[in-house]
């Protein structure tokens, strides 16, 4: 995909670990932005709550949201690095 320099793709990285209380509001805020050429990369780090389900609901409604699950808990900074690796 060729990106215009007037409208470059922006990646919003959302790292998650047991954040069901805040996740929907955070994702909705990103998606409500007036800038539409975005991808939202959600990387779950082994949540035990409903974070993955919430993220998947957003991904089902909006193709700009991509959800990835770590096979094991990496911790805060490695999870951030993983999200950055997955960004386009």
Secondary structure as GFF3:
##gff-version 3
##sequence-region A 1 88
A	DSSP	beta_strand	10	16	.	.	.	ID=ss1
A	DSSP	alpha_helix	20	31	.	.	.	ID=ss2
A	DSSP	beta_strand	38	44	.	.	.	ID=ss3
A	DSSP	alpha_helix	51	61	.	.	.	ID=ss4
A	DSSP	beta_strand	65	69	.	.	.	ID=ss5
A	DSSP	alpha_helix	76	86	.	.	.	ID=ss6
###
